[in-house]
Amino acid sequence: MLLVCRFDVPAPEADAFLARGRRALELLTAAAGCLGGELGRAIEEPGRWVLLVRFASVDAYRRALSPFPVREHVVPLLAEALADEPATFETLASGAGGAVTAHESLLTSSQDPAGGSAPV
């Protein structure tokens, strides 16, 4: 599972945002089932940032958000993310060293990608 959050950060707030993002990565990547994460800034638009964190499962993601320090430091940061698109994605393929591995969908076969039920 992927958590992908984009942010608009004014230049004067960049250092403080970087510190908050690093703290978020420390807390999230310490959780069981977290596979790693990155915080990055757009080269073309330095005010645009992205936080990407990979989890082994939806349950691992949910568990990672439950400890008090995460609710205190990470959840408020995530609430500042741009809300014009989804932030959580299922992994359907991953690649390393030139090899690609397919992953089973987390969505049930009775549910379409838009979130509704498919005809049975």
C-alpha positions in Angstrom: 0.0 0.0 0.0 1.2 3.5 -0.8 0.6 6.7 1.0 1.2 9.6 -1.3 0.6 13.1 0.0 1.5 16.3 -1.9 2.0 19.7 -0.2 2.3 23.3 -1.1 4.9 24.9 1.2 5.8 28.6 1.0 9.5 29.2 0.9 9.7 30.8 4.3 8.2 27.6 5.8 10.4 25.1 4.0 12.9 24.5 6.9 10.1 23.9 9.4 8.2 21.7 7.0 11.3 19.6 6.3 11.8 19.1 10.1 8.1 18.1 10.4 8.4 15.7 7.4 11.5 14.1 8.8 9.7 13.5 12.1 6.8 12.0 10.3 9.1 9.6 8.5 10.8 8.7 11.7 7.5 7.8 13.3 5.9 6.1 10.4 8.9 4.0 9.3 9.4 2.8 12.9 6.0 1.0 12.7 5.7 -2.7 12.0 4.8 -3.3 8.4 6.2 0.0 7.1 8.5 -0.7 4.2 10.1 2.7 3.9 9.4 6.2 2.8 10.7 9.4 1.3 10.1 13.1 1.5 10.9 15.1 -1.6 10.7 18.5 -3.1 9.9 19.3 -6.8 12.9 20.5 -8.7 10.7 22.6 -11.1 8.5 24.1 -8.3 10.4 24.1 -5.0 7.2 25.0 -3.1 5.7 21.6 -4.0 6.6 18.6 -1.7 5.6 15.0 -1.6 5.6 12.4 1.2 5.6 8.8 0.0 5.4 5.9 2.5 5.1 2.2 1.6 3.3 -0.3 3.8 3.0 -4.0 3.6 -0.8 -3.9 3.9 -3.8 -1.6 4.6 -3.8 -3.0 8.2 -0.1 -2.0 8.7 -1.0 1.5 7.4 -3.9 1.8 9.8 -1.8 0.4 12.8 1.0 2.9 11.9 -1.4 5.8 12.4 -2.7 4.8 15.8 0.1 5.5 18.3 -0.3 8.8 20.2 3.0 10.3 18.9 1.8 9.7 15.3 -1.6 11.2 16.0 0.2 14.2 17.6 2.8 14.8 14.9 1.9 13.0 11.7 -1.9 13.3 11.4 -1.8 17.1 11.6 0.9 17.1 8.8 -1.2 14.8 6.6 -4.2 17.0 7.2 -2.3 19.8 5.4 -1.8 17.8 2.2 -3.4 18.9 -1.0 -6.9 17.3 -1.0 -7.6 17.4 -4.8 -6.7 13.7 -5.3 -6.5 10.4 -3.4 -3.6 9.8 -1.1 -3.7 6.1 -0.6 -3.0 3.6 -3.4 -2.8 -0.2 -3.7 0.4 -1.5 -5.2 -0.3 -3.6 -8.3 3.2 -4.0 -9.6 6.7 -3.3 -8.1 10.1 -3.5 -9.7 13.7 -4.0 -8.7 16.8 -4.9 -10.6 14.9 -5.1 -13.9 12.3 -7.6 -12.6 8.6 -6.7 -12.1 6.4 -8.5 -9.6 2.6 -8.4 -9.9 0.6 -7.9 -6.7 -3.0 -9.0 -6.1 -5.5 -6.2 -5.8 -6.7 -5.2 -2.4 -10.1 -4.5 -3.8 -12.5 -7.4 -3.7 -13.8 -8.7 -7.0 -17.3 -7.5 -6.1 -16.1 -3.9 -5.9 -15.1 -1.7 -8.8 -12.1 0.8 -8.6 -14.5 3.7 -8.2 -15.7 2.2 -4.9 -19.1 1.0 -6.0 -20.2 -2.6 -6.3 -19.9 -4.4 -9.5 -22.8 -6.4 -10.8 -22.7 -10.0 -9.5 
